[in-house]
């Protein structure tokens, strides 16, 4: 499983082969992800 497949698997609420340890996305994308996940911050 490559890093892209791992991330997409996680977004599909399925268990990947291992945890992603790093994600690089720009601020706008991070803000949208935080809103989508319904969490208070990215940390």
Secondary structure in CASP SS format (residue, H / E / C, confidence):
PFRMAT SS
TARGET T0000
AUTHOR 0000-0000-0000
METHOD secondary structure of the structure
MODEL  1
X C 1.00
X C 1.00
X H 1.00
X H 1.00
X H 1.00
X H 1.00
X H 1.00
X H 1.00
X H 1.00
X H 1.00
X H 1.00
X C 1.00
X C 1.00
X C 1.00
X C 1.00
X C 1.00
X C 1.00
X C 1.00
X C 1.00
X C 1.00
X C 1.00
X C 1.00
X C 1.00
X C 1.00
X C 1.00
X C 1.00
X H 1.00
X H 1.00
X H 1.00
X H 1.00
X H 1.00
X H 1.00
X H 1.00
X H 1.00
X H 1.00
X H 1.00
X H 1.00
X C 1.00
X C 1.00
X C 1.00
X C 1.00
X C 1.00
X C 1.00
END
